[in-house]
């Protein structure tokens, strides 16, 4: 179903092989990374089984292609605001494959990172991928996602400053607002805690969060609590109900 994750399906029906699975997924990955963030999560799930696809994986790819065909006259509608703001929306799906994948498969307990970064309200960078480490709690998975997004956000801040200066706009911390929108209370508390401090339940991984917490303080980045319903990163972490998907797609892509 649309809300169930795509599994390895070891005992499933073999692939028909009536199209080159790897080639089609490669084209979809190019599309998902450039102009169609709405398919990023689905395409990443399909890409995990590039070398041993089953019939269920072929059907998933065909479903994405049918969706693209039905929306081929759509794209990304850029409607920039008058305010030079960088906004980051990190999110995570904690152990999303657990209970769906084989219990002896280590990847079934991996969490998924999803984030999108917007400039003046327009999406510029987004990603959906499984985390390489195994998070032990929802808060830890959210912190890992926050860390991944900061690795992209911080260089973007420097690039934005250089570009705006080149076109004659004097950009500094006072007229460019950088915000990180987080919907997990525990992750928000830890991110706001001045390093090297940490919360009781984060002491086993707090050290590796110090680098981005220092940057948040040094660069004056705002950490904002956001309602899960408004979390754009949710689009990149899991299969969503149709109404939620359409709403977040509208917020992100303008249709």
Helices and strands as residue ranges (DSSP letters): H 21-34, G 37-39, H 40-47, H 55-70, E 85-93, G 106-109, E 112-119, E 122-130, H 138-166, E 177-182, H 185-192, G 200-202, G 206-209, H 210-219, E 222-225, G 228-230, G 232-236, H 242-253
